[in-house]
Amino acid sequence: MRSIKTMRSIKSLLLAAAAAVALQPALADEKPPPGAMALSAVLIKLEQQGYTPITDVSLEKGRWEVEAYKGGEKRDLQVDPNSGDVLSDKPDRD
């Protein structure tokens, strides 16, 4: 029997993979910089920090722009594509 932690990890990977496939048209205009982490790894890192659900991702000016919830509040994030570090975390104003 699989542990709950393993099942959650598998679920997170599947969700990240689905998000990456769904975002392909959005990524057509800009390419991540050399050395960038896989988008799925960035999304998993954000989820591990409590940003869930992630509702939108785009690449703008070499950074991931992410809309996600944390603590029930919608947040706008800017994320470094090479490290996956959150560079900016602001309340969503939309």
C-alpha positions as CSV (number, residue, x, y, z in Angstrom):
1,M,0.0,0.0,0.0
2,R,1.4,3.4,-0.9
3,S,1.8,6.0,1.7
4,I,-0.2,9.2,1.7
5,K,2.9,11.2,1.2
6,T,3.8,9.1,-1.9
7,M,0.3,9.5,-3.3
8,R,0.4,13.3,-2.7
9,S,3.7,13.5,-4.6
10,I,2.3,11.5,-7.5
11,K,-0.7,13.8,-7.6
12,S,1.4,16.9,-7.5
13,L,3.6,15.6,-10.4
14,L,0.5,14.7,-12.4
15,L,-1.0,18.2,-11.8
16,A,2.2,19.9,-12.7
17,A,2.6,17.9,-15.9
18,A,-1.0,18.7,-16.9
19,A,-0.4,22.4,-16.2
20,A,2.8,22.3,-18.3
21,V,0.9,20.7,-21.3
22,A,-2.0,23.2,-20.9
23,L,0.4,26.1,-20.9
24,Q,2.2,25.3,-24.1
25,P,0.4,27.9,-26.3
26,A,1.2,30.6,-23.7
27,L,4.9,29.7,-23.8
28,A,5.2,30.0,-27.6
29,D,6.2,33.7,-27.6
30,E,9.0,33.5,-25.1
31,K,11.5,30.8,-24.1
32,P,12.9,30.3,-20.6
33,P,16.5,31.2,-20.2
34,P,19.3,28.7,-20.4
35,G,19.6,26.6,-17.2
36,A,16.0,27.2,-16.3
37,M,14.3,24.5,-14.2
38,A,11.5,22.5,-15.7
39,L,8.2,24.2,-15.2
40,S,6.8,21.2,-13.4
41,A,9.7,21.4,-10.8
42,V,9.0,25.1,-10.3
43,L,5.3,24.4,-9.7
44,I,6.0,21.6,-7.2
45,K,8.4,23.9,-5.3
46,L,5.7,26.6,-5.1
47,E,3.1,24.0,-3.9
48,Q,5.5,22.9,-1.2
49,Q,5.7,26.5,0.0
50,G,1.9,26.5,0.3
51,Y,0.9,28.2,-3.0
52,T,-2.1,26.0,-4.0
53,P,-4.0,25.9,-6.2
54,I,-1.9,27.5,-8.9
55,T,-4.4,29.0,-11.4
56,D,-2.3,30.7,-14.1
57,V,1.4,30.7,-15.3
58,S,3.0,32.8,-18.0
59,L,6.6,33.7,-19.0
60,E,7.1,37.5,-19.1
61,K,10.5,39.2,-19.5
62,G,12.4,36.1,-18.5
63,R,10.4,35.4,-15.3
64,W,7.5,33.1,-14.5
65,E,4.4,35.1,-13.6
66,V,2.2,32.9,-11.4
67,E,-1.3,33.4,-10.0
68,A,-1.9,31.1,-7.0
69,Y,-3.6,31.0,-3.7
70,K,-1.9,30.9,-0.3
71,G,-3.8,31.0,3.0
72,G,-7.1,31.4,1.0
73,E,-5.8,34.7,-0.6
74,K,-5.1,35.0,-4.3
75,R,-1.5,36.1,-4.9
76,D,0.5,37.4,-7.9
77,L,4.0,36.0,-8.0
78,Q,7.2,36.6,-10.0
79,V,9.4,33.5,-9.9
80,D,13.0,33.1,-11.0
81,P,13.0,30.4,-13.7
82,N,16.5,29.2,-12.9
83,S,16.1,28.7,-9.1
84,G,12.4,28.6,-8.7
85,D,12.7,31.3,-6.0
86,V,9.8,33.7,-5.4
87,L,11.1,37.1,-6.4
88,S,7.8,39.0,-5.7
89,D,4.6,38.0,-3.9
90,K,1.8,40.5,-3.9
91,P,-2.0,40.3,-3.3
92,D,-3.9,39.9,-6.6
93,R,-5.8,43.1,-7.4
94,D,-8.0,41.7,-10.2
